[in-house]
């Protein structure tokens, strides 16, 4: 049997996934079933776009439920005390400046399951996070990004 993938995440990230799972199971699933019932009442299913759309949504919802259950079952909670407090690691927020004269940027490094760049959370699998891991305040780091190479200086870790 293949080894299941472990999903590193914060306690808050796991709770957010559990809330989404609960919503999908208790609310969304029922809504989709109701849409299917209504679409069936329109008659001929072979040319019923409402029915097709509802069935596609049902497949998406069921797939997402399965994915969330797997992620929650295989979650590894990142503890605040994990690793050296002076170096970049999973669960830490790192602030850096792009050299020579960029603005400060801060990101929290999280597992891929809870990454959301718009909320300042980047995946530990991202090029920036991979480059910054295990580095310390004051380190200058070369980061390979899809847009090219950039040089950053770490100014804070918390």
Secondary structure, 3 states (H helix, E strand, C coil): CCCCCCEEECHHHHHHHHHHHHHHHHHHHHHHHHHHHHHHCCCCHHHCHHHHHHHHHHHHHHHHHHHHHHHHHCEEECCCCCCCCCECCCCCEEEEEEECCCCEEEEEEECHHHCEHHHCEEECCCHHHHHHCCCECCCEEEEEECCEEEEEEEEEEC
